[in-house]
Amino acid sequence: MSLAPYYRKLVGGNVRLPKTQLRPGHVVSFKYSTGKVSQAPSSKRVPRLVFILNTKDSRTGSRLIHGVSLEHIPWGQFRTFMKKVLVEDTLTLIKRRYEIRGPFDEILERPLTYYQNYIKGGILNWDCYRTYEFRGINNLKLWALDYKTLFPSSHQQSRSQLINNQDDIRLIQSETRVLNEVMNMKTNRHINDNRYRKLILDRFGTVDNFSNAVEDIENYIDKTNEK
């Protein structure tokens, strides 16, 4: 199966990502070798793309990363599957944008629940579920997919919060650092959605005020980048 449909949907470029910062909902490429399994020669020209599901499995004594190998599932099937856990509220969509993650529910952070409720009854029909040894992952890069077709065309507000082909992931990371400074939050600290919502509303009062602040930060970073 070809990765071409997914590569056509990549937006915003890519950035290198430390392995310790892998999160469920990330789309990444990497080289893989554990001494037992190495990357196939044919895939060196087109790196694998993996949608990350679980980063904390250490039951075997060797940390494992669980994910969906996108070259083994058609885009249409993957899109249908992920619609089941789509989020649409503005604040969470902005949070996902800054995390460079897909617009999906926080259930992805609960891998066992997600596996039992969604994976077992759906995506396992395709030979796309993979585990990778943490130590074997190298040259890790973070990408973003264009997820706008997961939302109806009438949901323009939701679509507007997604990373698109006008964006640059590097600049989004700069926006994130500015917002974290405003909020006095550590850049690499994970905050769950409920806690994040409380922090944002305590600081800005309303989601609309927060959205306006986000737009101001984006404009500031764009102007700074032009200099």
C-alpha positions in Angstrom: 0.0 0.0 0.0 1.3 3.5 -0.9 2.2 6.3 1.5 1.6 8.8 -1.2 -2.0 9.8 -0.1 -0.6 10.6 3.4 2.5 12.5 2.1 0.1 14.7 0.0 -1.7 15.6 3.2 1.3 16.6 5.2 1.3 20.3 6.1 3.6 22.7 8.0 6.9 21.0 7.2 8.6 18.9 9.9 10.9 19.3 13.0 13.2 17.0 14.8 11.6 15.6 18.0 13.4 14.1 21.0 12.1 10.6 21.7 11.2 11.5 25.2 8.6 14.0 23.9 6.6 11.5 21.8 2.9 11.7 22.6 -0.3 9.9 21.5 -1.7 11.7 18.4 1.7 12.6 17.0 2.5 11.7 13.4 6.2 10.9 13.1 8.8 9.4 10.7 11.9 7.7 11.9 14.5 5.1 11.1 14.3 1.9 13.0 16.8 -0.7 14.0 17.1 -2.9 17.0 19.7 -5.3 15.8 17.0 -7.8 14.9 14.7 -5.7 12.6 16.0 -2.9 10.4 14.3 -0.6 8.1 13.7 -2.2 4.7 16.0 -0.7 2.0 13.0 0.3 -0.2 11.6 2.4 2.6 14.7 4.5 3.0 13.6 6.7 0.1 10.1 7.2 1.7 10.3 7.1 5.5 7.6 5.3 7.4 4.9 7.5 8.8 3.4 6.3 12.2 0.4 7.7 14.1 1.4 7.3 17.8 -1.0 5.6 20.2 1.0 4.6 23.3 4.4 5.7 24.5 4.5 4.2 28.0 4.4 0.4 27.5 7.3 -1.1 29.5 5.7 -4.5 30.4 8.3 -6.5 28.5 11.2 -4.7 30.3 12.0 -2.8 27.1 10.0 0.3 26.5 7.6 -0.1 23.5 6.0 2.5 21.3 2.6 1.6 19.9 1.3 3.1 16.7 -0.6 2.8 13.4 1.7 2.3 10.4 -0.1 4.5 7.9 1.3 2.8 4.8 -0.8 -0.2 5.8 -4.2 1.5 6.0 -6.0 3.6 3.3 -6.5 7.2 4.2 -10.3 6.9 3.9 -10.3 4.0 6.5 -8.0 5.9 8.9 -10.1 9.0 8.6 -13.4 7.1 9.3 -11.8 5.4 12.3 -10.4 8.6 13.8 -13.7 10.5 13.4 -14.9 8.4 16.4 -12.7 10.4 18.8 -12.8 13.8 17.1 -13.0 16.9 19.3 -14.6 20.1 18.1 -14.5 22.7 20.9 -12.3 25.7 20.1 -10.1 25.6 23.2 -9.1 21.9 22.9 -8.5 22.4 19.1 -6.1 25.2 19.9 -4.4 23.1 22.5 -3.9 20.3 20.0 -2.5 22.7 17.4 0.1 23.9 19.9 0.9 20.2 20.8 1.3 19.4 17.0 -1.2 16.6 17.6 -4.4 15.5 15.8 -7.7 17.0 16.9 -8.6 13.9 18.9 -10.1 13.2 22.3 -7.9 12.8 25.4 -8.9 9.1 25.5 -5.7 8.6 23.4 -3.9 9.3 26.7 -5.5 6.2 28.2 -4.1 3.5 25.9 -5.8 0.4 27.4 -9.2 2.0 27.4 -8.7 3.3 23.9 -7.5 -0.1 22.7 -10.4 -2.0 24.2 -13.1 0.4 23.1 -11.8 1.4 19.6 -8.8 -0.5 18.3 -10.0 -4.1 18.9 -13.3 -3.5 17.1 -12.1 -1.6 14.2 -8.6 -0.8 13.1 -7.3 -4.4 13.7 -9.1 -5.4 10.5 -6.1 -3.8 8.8 -2.6 -5.1 9.3 -1.4 -1.7 10.5 -1.0 -1.9 14.3 2.7 -1.9 15.2 5.0 -1.8 18.3 8.5 -0.4 18.1 11.3 -0.6 20.7 12.0 2.8 22.0 15.8 2.2 21.8 15.5 1.4 18.1 14.0 4.7 17.0 16.3 7.2 15.4 16.2 10.3 13.3 12.7 11.1 14.7 10.8 13.8 12.9 7.4 15.3 13.8 4.9 16.1 11.1 1.3 17.3 10.8 -1.5 15.9 8.7 -4.3 18.0 7.2 -7.3 16.8 9.1 -9.8 19.3 7.8 -11.8 16.7 5.9 -12.7 15.0 9.2 -14.9 18.0 9.8 -18.0 18.8 7.7 -17.5 21.8 5.4 -20.0 23.7 7.4 -17.7 23.6 10.5 -15.4 26.4 9.4 -14.6 27.5 12.9 -13.3 24.1 13.8 -11.4 23.8 10.5 -9.7 27.2 11.0 -8.0 26.0 14.2 -6.2 23.1 12.5 -2.7 23.1 11.2 -2.9 23.8 7.4 -0.7 24.3 4.4 -0.2 28.0 5.3 1.4 27.0 8.6 5.0 26.2 9.6 5.4 23.8 12.5 8.6 25.7 13.6 6.6 28.9 13.9 3.8 27.2 15.8 6.4 26.0 18.3 7.5 29.6 18.7 3.9 30.6 19.3 3.7 27.9 21.9 6.7 29.2 23.8 5.3 32.8 23.8 1.9 31.5 25.2 3.7 29.4 27.8 5.6 32.5 28.9 2.4 34.4 29.2 0.8 31.5 31.2 4.0 30.8 33.2 3.9 27.2 32.0 6.9 24.9 31.3 7.2 24.2 27.6 7.7 20.5 28.0 5.1 20.0 30.8 2.0 17.9 29.9 -1.3 19.4 31.2 -4.5 17.5 30.7 -7.4 19.1 28.9 -9.5 20.0 32.0 -6.5 21.6 33.8 -5.6 23.5 30.7 -9.1 24.8 30.3 -9.1 26.0 33.9 -5.8 27.7 33.5 -6.9 29.4 30.2 -10.2 30.6 31.6 -8.7 31.8 34.8 -6.2 33.9 32.8 -8.3 35.1 29.9 -11.9 34.9 31.2 -13.5 33.5 28.0 -12.6 31.3 25.1 -13.1 34.2 22.7 -10.6 36.3 24.7 -8.2 33.4 24.5 -8.8 33.0 20.7 -8.0 36.7 20.2 -4.8 36.4 22.3 -3.8 33.4 20.2 -4.3 35.4 17.0 -2.2 38.3 18.4 0.6 35.9 19.2 0.4 34.3 15.7 0.6 37.8 14.1 3.5 38.7 16.4 5.5 35.6 15.4 4.7 36.1 11.7 6.0 39.7 11.8 9.1 38.7 13.8 9.9 35.9 11.3 9.7 38.4 8.4 12.4 40.6 9.8 
